Amino acid sequence: MIIYGLMILAGYLIGSIASAVLVCRMLGKDDPRNEGSQNPGATNVLRLHGKKAAVLTLLGDALKGFLPVSLVAISGAPDVVTALTALAAFLGHLFPVFFGFRGGKGVATFVGVLFGMYWILGISFALTWLIMAFIFRYSSLAALTAAVMTPLYSLWFYPSASYAMVNTLMAALLLWRHESNIRNLLSGKEDKLGANKSG
């Protein structure tokens, strides 16, 4: 039990690494938490600092979800431990202990933990995001749709109660973190992908 607890704690600590902040510091860019949407995520970094910084941020956020979860999964730990490690890594991104608990909205980390839990779940989320983004050109709408679908994908492809409950909770948290985006979508003020606005 102690080992499982340490696995979950490690998931949170790894998830607390703010990729956007570190990438921008390494590239000599301003802190994304102080500009644009003030969200330390790949979309805000893209609008503020370009594709290179955004890609590095995206990879960092996904990897910090994937690595701890996949390691726990292949260790033979019970599904509930893998699921709680996924939740911990996701919460670490939302509320990073190393960065004053000011985290991002969680899309890339959500994808990372899904790949770590079961790769088909990650593929399903990513494909849903790509399809919605291609059709509507809204990153937030694509993420929200993929998040809502994830619990259904989980039940279909990997019928584990632990996975289903944690994926539902993470999807709900992701929706909550996108509250402002939902308001902007409803009012027609949300920026489309490729827009040069920083707000």
N, C-alpha and C positions, 0 to 999 in steps of 0.2 A: 504493500500500500504506500509506503514511503517513496519507493521508486516511482510509482505512478504519479504521486503528488509532485515529485520533482520534475517529471516529464511535463506535467500541465503547467507548472510554474515557469519552466524553461520556455514553453510555448508563448506564454505571456511576455516574458522578457525579450525574446527574439522579435515578437510582434511589435514591441515598443520601440524598435529602431525606426526612426522617422527617415525613410529613404529620401523623401523630397528635400528635407532640410539638409541632410548630409550631401546629397548630390549637388544642390545649389551652392553649398559652401565650397565643395571641391572645385566647382567650375567658376567660382568667383561671382556668383549671382546673388541677388537679394533674396532674403528669406521669403518664401511664398506665403507664409502665414501672415505677412504684413502687406500683401498686395493682392490685387484682383479680387477673387472670391475669398481670399484668406484661407483657402483649404490646401493643406499640404498633400496634394494628390497629383497624379499625372496630368489630368485635364487642366488644372490651374497652372501647373508648371509649363505645359505646352503653350498656353496663351501668353504667359509671361516671358518665358526664356527659350522657347523653341523645341524642335523635335528631339535633339540629342539629349537634353536634360529630361524631357518627358519620357523617352524610352528607358533611360537609366532608372528613373523613378518607378516606372511601371514594373520593370524587371525586379528591382529591389523589393517593392511591395509584394509582388507575387511570390518571390523566393522566400521571404520571411514567413509567409504562410505555408508554403509547400514543404520546406525543409523539416521543421519540427514535427509536422503532422505525418509526413511520409515515413520519417524515422520511427515514430511511435507505431505506425501501422505495420511496418515490416518487422518490428520487434516481437510481434505476436501478442501485443497487449489487447485486452478486450475492446470491443467496439466503443463502449462507453468512455474509455480512457482516450482513445483516438478522437472521439467526438468532442470531449471536453478540452483536449489539447487544441483542437481546431477553434473552438469557441474562445479559448484563452488567447491564442495568437490574434484572432480577429479583434478581441477586446483590447489587446495591446496596441493594435493600430489605431483604434478609435480613441483610446485613453492611454497614451504612452507615458510610462512613469519617468522616462528619461527626458521628456520634453514638456513638462508641466501639464500633462494630461490633455494637451491640445493636439488631437490627432485628425486624421483624414476621414473620408466617408466610407472607405472600406472595400471598394469594388475590386481592385487588383488583389488585395489580400484575401478577399472572399474567394476569388478564382483560384488563388494559390492553395488555400486549405482544401478546396473541393478536389483539386488534382491530387493532393496528398491523401485524402480520404479514399477516393476511387476515381481514377482518371476519366471515366465516362461522365461523371458528374461535372468535372471541369470542362470537358469538351462540350457538353450540353449547354452550360452557362455561356461559354465563349461563342458558340454558334448562334445562340439566341441573341446575344449582344450584337454580333456582327450583322445579322439579318435586320434587326430593328434599327441599328445605326445606319445601315445602307439605305433603308427605305425612308426613314424619317429625319436622319441627320442630327438627332439629339442624343448625345452621350448619356445624359441622365435618364431619359426615357428608355433607352436600350438597357441600361443597368437595372432600372426598376422592374422592367418586364422580365429580365433574366432572373432577378432575385425572386419574384413572385412564382416563377415556374420551378425554381430549384427544389422546393419541398416535394413537388409532384415528381420531378426527375428522380429524387432520392428514393421515394416510395416505389417507383417503377423499376429502377435499375439496381438498387441495393436496399431491399426491404428490411432495414435495421431500425428499430424504434429509437435508438440513441441517435443515429444519424438523422433521422427524420425530425426529431424534436430540436436538435441543435441547428440544423439547417433552417428550420422554420424560425427559430429565434434570431439567427444571424440575418435572415431575410427581413424580419421585422425591424431589427436595428438599422439595417441599411436603408430601409424606407424612412425611418425616423430621421436619419442623418441627411436624407435628401428632402427634408420638409420644404426648404426654401426653393429647391429646384421644382418640386411639385407645384408650389404656388406660381412660380414663373411659367411653367408649362401651361397651367390653366389660364394665366393672364396673357400668354403669348409673348412673354419677355425673356424666355430662356434662350441663351446663345446656342446657335447651331455649330456643329463640328466644322472647323475651318474658318470660323469667324475670328477676326483679329481683335475683338474687344477683350478687355482684361477684367471687366466687372462681373 
